[in-house]
């Protein structure tokens, strides 16, 4: 066998070894990408579930706040109406008057 043929055989062997290594590296990268995608998808789903739960709680609290504001407005109107009645025409100390005014204005 001439000397050149051994170099060609070694070059072909090295080419196939390098190709096999590169192919394996590529496949490993695909598997790593798939694993990262799965963990990212799970994290996004978990975040979405928490966000949905927080939105439900927030909506309930907003509804409750709206009801409390309506009740406070109703009570203020009733208080204004009741204070216009002559039966409540009496002298109040400054603190009592201040409390009534704050209740009427909602402060």
PyMOL commands that set and color helices and strands:
alter all, ss='L'
color gray80, all
select helices_A, chain A and resi 3-83+86-88+94-105
alter helices_A, ss='H'
color red, helices_A
deselect
rebuild
show_as cartoon
